[in-house]
Each structure stands twice: as structure tokens, then as C-alpha cells.
Amino acid sequence: MLELVESDDWYLMDGRKVLEKLDTSMDGLNERHVPGRLEKYGYNELEDDRKIPWGKILASQLKSPFSVVLAIAAFISLLAHHGKNLVDTIIIAGVITFNTFLGFSQEFKAEKSLQALKKLAAREAWVIREDGETGESHEVKIKARELVPGDIVIVNTGDKIPADIRFLESHDLKVDESMLTGESRAVKKRCETLVRETSIHDRANMGFMGTIITRGRGLGVVVATGERTEMGKISSLIRETEEAGIPIKERIVDLSKRLGFLALLLAILSFVLALISIGYVNLAEVFLFSIASAISSIPEGLPAVLTITLAIGVNRMARRNGIIRKLQAVDTLGCISAICTDKTGTLTTNQMTVREIHVGGTVMNVSGVGYAPEGEFAILKTGTLVGESTELDTMLKVGLLCCDAKIQVHQGSDDAKRETRDDAARWELIGDPTEGALVVAAAKRGLLVKDMERIHPRMDEIPFDSNKKFMVTFNENGNGQVLACMKGAVSKVIACCSRIIKDGVEMAITQADVKDIHEQENKIARKGMRVLAIACTTIPLEELSPLKNDFTRQAKLTFLGVIGIIDPPRLEVEEAISACKRAGIHVCVATGDHALTGATIAKEVGILNESQPDIITGEQMDAMSDLELDAKIDRVAVFARVSPRQKHRIVLSLQRKGHVVAMTGDGINDTPALKAAEIGIAMGLTGSDVAKDTADLILTDDNFASIVAAVEEGRAVFQNIRKVTKYLLSTNIGEDITILAALIMFIGAPLIFTPVQILWVNLVTDGVLDVTLSMEPTDEDVMDVPPRPSDEHIINREIMRNTFLVATIMAIGSLAVFAFFYDPGIPESIYKARTFSFTTLAMFQVFNALNCRSRQSSVFRLKLKANPYLLIAIGISIMLQVLVTTVPALETIFGIKSLTISDWLLIIAISSSVLWIDELRKRLTSG
């Protein structure tokens, strides 16, 4: 019986040995052997990732420290109100519910990568199998999941390869492996045995699950199915990779623990001090006062405000073409210190483009990127635009006629145009990418496929073959003449030419000309471009058949020139890279392409430079230890010919060097690294479902520049979180200092605040004003500073000093008015004293909201209209406080007296002091 085959060396074996080892033949696998192999190997499908029960997810959310603290606060609030006034309790319970729901929904849909991988596998496959009874071979279509090692699979243009196969027959076969390897060009496949170990990119006799046949047909034997395929290995790597932690979560947990301890300590202190102050006679009042004080020390609105701040950042980012899948990852973007980016489709357009043309002794540069037929031709040396040029137009026309590709505008392109700044994204190619580049170049000169097909209809052709490395078409040229058009490798085209055009004159080709052409080829190749040569001739109709039958020996074409083709960088990338570097963000390229191609793009966009001069290939990387890689990682600009595991290793190396890493990509090969990175960024237009489901951020326009916008918004979010947190802590600590100081200073006097007054100040002013601070616009200099450390706390020492300064001012002002209006000899004076101290404390918080708009900039330099929501919130807070002090029914509930206009002027004069003093601090600390 066949033993379980485990081998990665199929490409090193000849076809006969592969068939022998798999116990099969070219006649196909006998159907009687299939059930046994299915039992041994399993179905050809990827395993589902382990599901997390919804109950466990919900429990993890409810057990978070902040949820526990808030639950305790809600219970205390219920007791404080004797179970009658439940407004405060309901609000706190609502906050718990809101945060739990958001956290649950985000975690529940976070793990969909493997389902997307399964969708990429082919659903059906054509195979050759032997009938179990007759032994006759026949072609049959089966479900791809029923394939087993040893099956003979037939693939044609447009098919998705259903498993990993070793090709046994190949007919002009090309495969798009970009989703697996990152290689931008379709890979030519052949059947010959490879003689040395190669990376997955260079295994020309292998086909891999999920990759797509773009041209030709082939036949191969299945060597791996399911989890044993290259795609399956990536699937396993995704499962093995742990999600990177989110800094904001860790800081919130730390802050919640501190606040919980503070609440407990304050409750005990206020209870003890209140007992000392007013005695055991009013034990119930003391107890209610102490638990109300505890609530005042817990900014119960903080979790909701944090969520809202992040959500606002998400919405802003969406307007700038970035979709966040995980809410709290918005904050992590502000910590990014390294971006490891794929090249194809990320830095580049993923659309092959003619960049350089050598024709008639002139070198021309072609502007424009991708498949948009917009661009100009200019003399490379002088930059002069090319006007009329018979040589150029003839060369482009011949190249166009010798192509099968077409370009067209995307369906729904109006929407695409509105959603992206990249006009090239509106166009799509039908056919081979290299031929698409020739079609677009011709269109830039007004030469269109439909016109050329009408004027010069194709009569016959010699199709492209990977062995011949050229293609020839024979087109009608009028008057019984045939135009023979040839394109292909430079050496192959030259061998078929006897003449050349130089300076507008056709003449016999010489050895000096041949040498010069090869020098042109080398110059273009050194720039990382693919080189094609173009030639043509006109022959009588009767010579067509003899020429086609013996083309390489009989052809005497005229050499027209050479063309350099490249997948060009996006126009916005250079500026985006520059912005990243100004912000202190290290950028490197990790690509499946060749080193020269990667280096060309990296140099052009500004990644490869004196500060990052190194280029490392995947083969070199395998020879390096982790220590050696870590030592060089910050100097590397390009990692070329890298595999999925190597990309994953790059991310881990950057993390060991202390970086917070963002990994961008669009293919299946990128997903392990996307998951390992703190921020995985996928391309929304060209990205695979796997990459999108794994990523934290999806770019809707596939534009690298949108990453800069996302980082900017991430930094702004953290700034706003700090503003909100500083506001909540300074107001709550101000309340705490006031309460504790009053218990110490006014022993024997009634309490400075009633429990309901404490709760009113805590909920009405905090609850109305804090959310609006999260809507502050981005500071202008947010991208001119280095990334903050990922372990930086929301509240640092500088902010804490400022917080205590503001809190102390609030406490002094509130205590001063209480002391001024309270007379121990007049018991009724307590109501006026409480009214003034209660209202002054509330107004302190209104002015403090203006302080917190910026830590360093004067409030008078900030435009009030920039955040109209704050102005509305201030108006609401003042209005509510006025109602409490003017409506008789509310005065009774709150135990206060009404205030006159002069009283209000006094209160505003005192409470505004917090604004003027903090303005002075900003002026002194800003230098």
C-alpha cells in the first residue's frame, strides 16, 4: 500500500520518478485507489480555524477590570439613591452594555482568514482517471476537494490550480502567482527537472493551489493537497501566529486598576473623616456621602469616551480611504515606527507600463502609469516632447498588432473615480500584462486596437512560445501585401533581422549595430525593466506560408527598436515615503520580485538611500541568524525574493529591535506577517479576501499615501484621548481634593456637598463636555514628531503635574466660597455656601474644558469654530446649572438657593481663574 508521501523536492525529480513515487501513471489514477487515498490524506481543503465560543468572548469582555469597576459603581449608586432615583445607575449600566457589545462584536468577527483561504481554492477540477472495472482512461470533472496525490489534473487558461501539482506537460503555459509569491509577472511554466534547490518563486515546473492560469494549457500530477500545499502551510502559519497586543488596551487596564484603587481609598477616607466631622448621629448620611465620593473619583464616562474617540478616528480615516476593522487599532497606528511594505500593487500600480523606448537612435521616456492611456513621450536627455515621429509610431503600431491584449474602463468606473485619486485604477486589462503595456503605450499616441484591427486585420500568427521567446503576427497591408510583426527577446528578434532604421533611414544591420542594441538592452535591464524588441517587414501574400513554416531561417525583418517595461510606482508614493521619514517611521520593502526590480522601485520612491543602502535576498536571509538579521534590519531597504515565512521573520526582527510594525500587503503570502504585525494593512481593490480578513486596516484606494493619513489620524486619536482623560481626571481629582479638604478644614460643619450634588457635577458636566473634546481637529504638527513609545501611558508625569495644578485651583476656589458664605452661627447659611461651592465647582469644569483643547497652545490661538460641538456642550452645561439654581422644584431636590446675576458674575470670575492660570503655564512652558 502507498505510504504517506511527505516531500518538498518534487521539482528536483523527473516526471517519471514523480509518477513512480506516487504510484500513478499518465493514464490517471485508478478509481478503486481513490477512497484509500482520501482516507490517508484527507480531503483537499483547508481546515477551519478554531472557533471561540460566543459565551467565552462575552465573558472575557465582562471580566475586564473597567467593567468590574463600573459594575461596582452602579451598585453603589443604586444604594446611594435608596433604589428610587435610578438615573445614575442606568447610565453606568448603559456604559457597561455599550462597551461590552462593541468589544464582543469586534472579537467575534476577527478570525475569518481561513474561511477566505478556502474560498480561494478551486471548486472543481478536470482529471484523468482509470475506470475501476475496465481500466480505460477518461477525462472527468470532479469536486476539487476530492483530489488526492497521484491524480492527473488538466488545466487551461483561466483555471485556478486546485492543488499543488508537478507539471508533466506544458504548452505556452503562464501562471499568475502574485497572490502567493508577490511576483508581479506571470510565471512561465515548463516540465524540465530542476537541478538545484530553488525558492518557491523559481520552481518553474510546479503549480500551486489557488494560483491562476493566465495563458496556455498544461497537465500535472497532484503532489500535495489540503494542509500540505503551500497555501495550507500559510494557513497553518496564520493559526500559529499570535495577534500582536494593542497598546491602548493595556493602558486602559492599567488606568482602570489605578482608578479602582483610588475609588476604594477615597471611600474609606471620606467615610472616616466624615464620621470624625459630623459624628455617628448621621451614620446613614455619612455612608451615602462616602459612596457618592467614591463615584466622583471614578470617571465612569472614560470607557465610553475612549470608544467614541476611537470611533471618531475610524470615521475620519474612512473619509481618507482607510477602513479600520478593529476599533482600538486606531490608537496603535499612532505608535507605528516601521512599515514593511510589499511592492507589487502597494508601492506600484500592479500594471505593467512602458517606461523607456529606444527607436531610430533616440532614447525616449514615456510618462503615465498603469493602464490609463494618458501620458507623453519625451527625449530622455533633453526632456523635449516628441512631436511627429514616423519611427516611433511605426514601432508602436507593430507592437500593438503583435498583441492579443485589450484594455477597457471598469464597469461602474464613475464610482471608482469618485472613490480613488488613482485614475489608473479605473482601467482594467484583458490579456497578458506585458502586451497590455504595449497596447497602452500605443494608445497614448492615438493608436487604438479597434482601429488597427480594422485597418490591418490579422491573417495568421506564430504564437508566443517560452522556448522560442517571440511572437509573430501576419496582418493585411493592402495591395496584396502582408505586414509581418514580431516582438520578443532581443537576441531572438535580432537573429531574424537583416536591416535596421537609424535616423529615419533604413539600412543593413551591422555587428556594431547588434553590439549597440545589446548595450541598450543592458542599460534598460539594469534599471529593473523587462526588455522587448520590435521588428517588422512587408512581404507579398504568396510568401506568407513559406515564411511562417521556416520563420527563423527565412525571416529578414527590419529592426525597429527596444522597449523597457516596468510595473511603475504610484505617483503619490514618493511624497508618502518622505512624510513617513519626517515622522520618524522606518520603511522597507519585502517583495517576491528580483532584487534589481525591487531596488529600482525602492530607489525611485526614496526608500533606498544612504541611510538604508542594503538589499537582502531571501536566500541570503536564510543564511543569517536572527542576531545577524537584527543587526542589519534598520539598514535594509529591500528584501527581495522572500517567502511568506521570511516576511513573517522580518516583522519579528523589527519587533525585536523595538519597532511597532505595520505590514502592508495584498496577497495570501502576506497574511502571516500581517497578523504578526501590530498593524496589518491590506489593499482593498486588489487585495485577497485572506489579506483583508487578517488586516487591521484596509486601504480602499490601494494608495500608499493613505497609510500616512491613517498614521496621522492614529496620532490625533491618542492626542484626543489624552485631552479627554486629562479633563476627566483633573475635574474628578478637583472634586476629590475639595471633598477631603472640606472634611479636614470644616470639622463639625455640615458636609460641603450632598450626595446628589456630587453626582450631578460628576455626571452632567463630565458627561456633556468630555465627549466633545474627542472631536478636536488634528494638531498641525502631529506628523513632525517621532512615534511615541508603544508602552507610553495615557497620563505621563507632565500631564499629571498639570492635572494636579488644575485640580488644586478648583479645590481652592470651591473651598474659598464655601468658607466665605458659611457661618457656623447661622445654620441656614449652609444652603447658600453649598450653592456657591457647588456651582463654582461645576463652572470650574466648564472653563477646564477649554484648557484641555491643547496641552501647549493657547485657547485663544485655537479656532472655536474648529470644534462647534464643544461650544454646544458648554452651552448645555451652563444652561443645566442655571436651571438647577433657578427652578424651585430643583432647588428643593438639590438643597440649594437661587442665584442672582451678581452671584453668577462672582462665580464666573472665580471659576475662570483656572483658565487664566493654565494660560500662564502654557506660555511659560512653551518657552
LINTA-V25555 format. One record per residue. N is the residue number from 0. NEAR is the number of other ideal C-beta (glycine too) atoms within 12 Angstrom. Layout:
N & NEAR
N & NEAR
//
This chain:
0 & 9
1 & 21
2 & 14
3 & 19
4 & 29
5 & 15
6 & 20
7 & 22
8 & 23
9 & 36
10 & 38
11 & 23
12 & 27
13 & 21
14 & 31
15 & 17
16 & 19
17 & 36
18 & 28
19 & 17
20 & 25
21 & 37
22 & 22
23 & 36
24 & 24
25 & 24
26 & 24
27 & 35
28 & 37
29 & 28
30 & 29
31 & 15
32 & 26
33 & 32
34 & 16
35 & 20
36 & 33
37 & 25
38 & 14
39 & 23
40 & 35
41 & 23
42 & 28
43 & 43
44 & 34
45 & 37
46 & 23
47 & 18
48 & 26
49 & 12
50 & 18
51 & 18
52 & 13
53 & 15
54 & 13
55 & 16
56 & 24
57 & 21
58 & 17
59 & 21
60 & 30
61 & 22
62 & 18
63 & 29
64 & 28
65 & 40
66 & 35
67 & 24
68 & 37
69 & 38
70 & 28
71 & 28
72 & 43
73 & 30
74 & 22
75 & 35
76 & 38
77 & 25
78 & 26
79 & 36
80 & 25
81 & 16
82 & 11
83 & 14
84 & 20
85 & 19
86 & 22
87 & 37
88 & 30
89 & 17
90 & 28
91 & 39
92 & 24
93 & 23
94 & 36
95 & 32
96 & 24
97 & 27
98 & 39
99 & 31
100 & 22
101 & 28
102 & 34
103 & 27
104 & 20
105 & 30
106 & 30
107 & 23
108 & 20
109 & 27
110 & 27
111 & 26
112 & 41
113 & 33
114 & 24
115 & 31
116 & 44
117 & 31
118 & 22
119 & 36
120 & 38
121 & 38
122 & 20
123 & 21
124 & 36
125 & 29
126 & 38
127 & 32
128 & 37
129 & 27
130 & 18
131 & 17
132 & 9
133 & 13
134 & 15
135 & 16
136 & 22
137 & 20
138 & 21
139 & 25
140 & 20
141 & 32
142 & 22
143 & 35
144 & 24
145 & 32
146 & 45
147 & 45
148 & 42
149 & 42
150 & 49
151 & 42
152 & 48
153 & 37
154 & 42
155 & 25
156 & 24
157 & 18
158 & 33
159 & 32
160 & 48
161 & 43
162 & 46
163 & 43
164 & 50
165 & 49
166 & 42
167 & 40
168 & 28
169 & 32
170 & 26
171 & 29
172 & 40
173 & 36
174 & 45
175 & 36
176 & 41
177 & 42
178 & 42
179 & 46
180 & 46
181 & 50
182 & 41
183 & 42
184 & 34
185 & 34
186 & 38
187 & 35
188 & 39
189 & 31
190 & 30
191 & 23
192 & 24
193 & 23
194 & 13
195 & 12
196 & 14
197 & 22
198 & 35
199 & 36
200 & 37
201 & 27
202 & 37
203 & 31
204 & 37
205 & 47
206 & 52
207 & 51
208 & 47
209 & 43
210 & 42
211 & 29
212 & 37
213 & 36
214 & 35
215 & 30
216 & 25
217 & 37
218 & 35
219 & 49
220 & 47
221 & 50
222 & 46
223 & 41
224 & 43
225 & 35
226 & 31
227 & 34
228 & 42
229 & 42
230 & 50
231 & 35
232 & 31
233 & 45
234 & 38
235 & 26
236 & 35
237 & 42
238 & 25
239 & 17
240 & 30
241 & 16
242 & 29
243 & 34
244 & 24
245 & 32
246 & 34
247 & 39
248 & 35
249 & 24
250 & 34
251 & 36
252 & 27
253 & 21
254 & 32
255 & 32
256 & 19
257 & 27
258 & 39
259 & 30
260 & 19
261 & 28
262 & 35
263 & 25
264 & 21
265 & 36
266 & 35
267 & 21
268 & 27
269 & 44
270 & 31
271 & 21
272 & 28
273 & 41
274 & 24
275 & 18
276 & 31
277 & 29
278 & 16
279 & 14
280 & 12
281 & 18
282 & 15
283 & 19
284 & 27
285 & 28
286 & 26
287 & 32
288 & 41
289 & 39
290 & 37
291 & 41
292 & 47
293 & 41
294 & 49
295 & 48
296 & 43
297 & 49
298 & 48
299 & 44
300 & 43
301 & 44
302 & 45
303 & 35
304 & 39
305 & 45
306 & 37
307 & 32
308 & 44
309 & 41
310 & 29
311 & 33
312 & 44
313 & 34
314 & 21
315 & 31
316 & 40
317 & 26
318 & 18
319 & 32
320 & 34
321 & 42
322 & 32
323 & 38
324 & 34
325 & 37
326 & 37
327 & 42
328 & 43
329 & 46
330 & 47
331 & 43
332 & 53
333 & 47
334 & 39
335 & 49
336 & 34
337 & 40
338 & 47
339 & 50
340 & 55
341 & 56
342 & 54
343 & 46
344 & 46
345 & 54
346 & 53
347 & 47
348 & 45
349 & 43
350 & 41
351 & 40
352 & 46
353 & 51
354 & 40
355 & 38
356 & 47
357 & 42
358 & 43
359 & 30
360 & 25
361 & 28
362 & 30
363 & 38
364 & 32
365 & 39
366 & 27
367 & 29
368 & 37
369 & 42
370 & 41
371 & 34
372 & 38
373 & 23
374 & 31
375 & 20
376 & 35
377 & 25
378 & 24
379 & 25
380 & 10
381 & 12
382 & 14
383 & 15
384 & 18
385 & 30
386 & 14
387 & 12
388 & 28
389 & 20
390 & 33
391 & 40
392 & 27
393 & 32
394 & 42
395 & 43
396 & 38
397 & 44
398 & 46
399 & 46
400 & 43
401 & 45
402 & 42
403 & 28
404 & 35
405 & 27
406 & 37
407 & 23
408 & 22
409 & 24
410 & 11
411 & 12
412 & 19
413 & 12
414 & 15
415 & 25
416 & 19
417 & 15
418 & 27
419 & 33
420 & 25
421 & 39
422 & 29
423 & 43
424 & 36
425 & 30
426 & 32
427 & 27
428 & 35
429 & 22
430 & 28
431 & 34
432 & 39
433 & 41
434 & 39
435 & 41
436 & 47
437 & 48
438 & 43
439 & 47
440 & 50
441 & 40
442 & 35
443 & 34
444 & 37
445 & 18
446 & 29
447 & 23
448 & 33
449 & 17
450 & 17
451 & 33
452 & 22
453 & 13
454 & 19
455 & 29
456 & 20
457 & 29
458 & 26
459 & 23
460 & 26
461 & 31
462 & 23
463 & 34
464 & 25
465 & 28
466 & 19
467 & 23
468 & 26
469 & 35
470 & 40
471 & 42
472 & 39
473 & 34
474 & 34
475 & 26
476 & 28
477 & 13
478 & 10
479 & 15
480 & 21
481 & 33
482 & 37
483 & 44
484 & 44
485 & 46
486 & 49
487 & 41
488 & 31
489 & 37
490 & 23
491 & 31
492 & 45
493 & 38
494 & 26
495 & 38
496 & 36
497 & 22
498 & 24
499 & 38
500 & 33
501 & 25
502 & 14
503 & 17
504 & 14
505 & 24
506 & 19
507 & 18
508 & 27
509 & 17
510 & 12
511 & 14
512 & 25
513 & 23
514 & 15
515 & 24
516 & 35
517 & 23
518 & 19
519 & 33
520 & 30
521 & 20
522 & 21
523 & 33
524 & 25
525 & 18
526 & 27
527 & 36
528 & 37
529 & 38
530 & 38
531 & 46
532 & 44
533 & 52
534 & 45
535 & 43
536 & 37
537 & 28
538 & 31
539 & 18
540 & 22
541 & 11
542 & 22
543 & 30
544 & 17
545 & 16
546 & 29
547 & 24
548 & 14
549 & 13
550 & 35
551 & 26
552 & 12
553 & 20
554 & 34
555 & 25
556 & 38
557 & 38
558 & 45
559 & 42
560 & 45
561 & 42
562 & 47
563 & 40
564 & 39
565 & 42
566 & 44
567 & 44
568 & 43
569 & 41
570 & 29
571 & 32
572 & 38
573 & 26
574 & 21
575 & 37
576 & 37
577 & 21
578 & 29
579 & 37
580 & 29
581 & 22
582 & 34
583 & 25
584 & 39
585 & 34
586 & 48
587 & 50
588 & 50
589 & 55
590 & 53
591 & 43
592 & 43
593 & 34
594 & 32
595 & 26
596 & 40
597 & 45
598 & 34
599 & 37
600 & 46
601 & 38
602 & 28
603 & 32
604 & 38
605 & 27
606 & 44
607 & 33
608 & 22
609 & 11
610 & 16
611 & 29
612 & 19
613 & 30
614 & 35
615 & 36
616 & 31
617 & 37
618 & 23
619 & 22
620 & 33
621 & 21
622 & 12
623 & 24
624 & 13
625 & 19
626 & 12
627 & 17
628 & 30
629 & 22
630 & 17
631 & 26
632 & 34
633 & 24
634 & 23
635 & 40
636 & 40
637 & 45
638 & 49
639 & 42
640 & 36
641 & 46
642 & 37
643 & 45
644 & 30
645 & 38
646 & 48
647 & 38
648 & 34
649 & 48
650 & 44
651 & 30
652 & 37
653 & 39
654 & 30
655 & 20
656 & 25
657 & 19
658 & 34
659 & 39
660 & 44
661 & 49
662 & 51
663 & 55
664 & 58
665 & 44
666 & 48
667 & 50
668 & 50
669 & 54
670 & 48
671 & 42
672 & 49
673 & 50
674 & 43
675 & 38
676 & 47
677 & 44
678 & 54
679 & 51
680 & 52
681 & 47
682 & 47
683 & 33
684 & 34
685 & 38
686 & 39
687 & 38
688 & 29
689 & 43
690 & 49
691 & 36
692 & 32
693 & 48
694 & 45
695 & 44
696 & 47
697 & 40
698 & 50
699 & 33
700 & 38
701 & 44
702 & 40
703 & 48
704 & 33
705 & 40
706 & 49
707 & 39
708 & 37
709 & 50
710 & 49
711 & 39
712 & 41
713 & 50
714 & 39
715 & 35
716 & 47
717 & 42
718 & 38
719 & 44
720 & 45
721 & 44
722 & 45
723 & 44
724 & 42
725 & 41
726 & 53
727 & 47
728 & 40
729 & 45
730 & 51
731 & 45
732 & 39
733 & 45
734 & 48
735 & 42
736 & 38
737 & 47
738 & 48
739 & 36
740 & 31
741 & 41
742 & 34
743 & 22
744 & 23
745 & 30
746 & 18
747 & 17
748 & 30
749 & 31
750 & 40
751 & 46
752 & 45
753 & 30
754 & 38
755 & 35
756 & 44
757 & 46
758 & 40
759 & 39
760 & 46
761 & 44
762 & 40
763 & 37
764 & 47
765 & 45
766 & 35
767 & 33
768 & 48
769 & 44
770 & 34
771 & 37
772 & 42
773 & 43
774 & 32
775 & 39
776 & 29
777 & 28
778 & 27
779 & 19
780 & 16
781 & 30
782 & 32
783 & 15
784 & 20
785 & 21
786 & 37
787 & 32
788 & 19
789 & 31
790 & 16
791 & 25
792 & 25
793 & 40
794 & 32
795 & 20
796 & 11
797 & 18
798 & 29
799 & 22
800 & 19
801 & 34
802 & 38
803 & 23
804 & 30
805 & 43
806 & 38
807 & 26
808 & 38
809 & 48
810 & 35
811 & 29
812 & 41
813 & 47
814 & 36
815 & 30
816 & 35
817 & 39
818 & 24
819 & 19
820 & 32
821 & 30
822 & 18
823 & 16
824 & 9
825 & 13
826 & 13
827 & 17
828 & 21
829 & 30
830 & 28
831 & 28
832 & 36
833 & 40
834 & 40
835 & 40
836 & 47
837 & 47
838 & 48
839 & 49
840 & 50
841 & 51
842 & 44
843 & 51
844 & 52
845 & 41
846 & 40
847 & 47
848 & 47
849 & 38
850 & 46
851 & 44
852 & 42
853 & 35
854 & 32
855 & 29
856 & 27
857 & 23
858 & 29
859 & 16
860 & 17
861 & 26
862 & 18
863 & 18
864 & 11
865 & 21
866 & 30
867 & 16
868 & 26
869 & 36
870 & 23
871 & 20
872 & 30
873 & 29
874 & 19
875 & 23
876 & 38
877 & 29
878 & 20
879 & 28
880 & 38
881 & 27
882 & 24
883 & 33
884 & 36
885 & 23
886 & 18
887 & 14
888 & 12
889 & 23
890 & 24
891 & 15
892 & 22
893 & 33
894 & 28
895 & 35
896 & 26
897 & 24
898 & 32
899 & 17
900 & 13
901 & 10
902 & 25
903 & 25
904 & 14
905 & 24
906 & 36
907 & 27
908 & 21
909 & 33
910 & 43
911 & 27
912 & 30
913 & 42
914 & 32
915 & 23
916 & 26
917 & 39
918 & 27
919 & 17
920 & 23
921 & 28
922 & 17
923 & 14
924 & 18
925 & 14
926 & 6
//
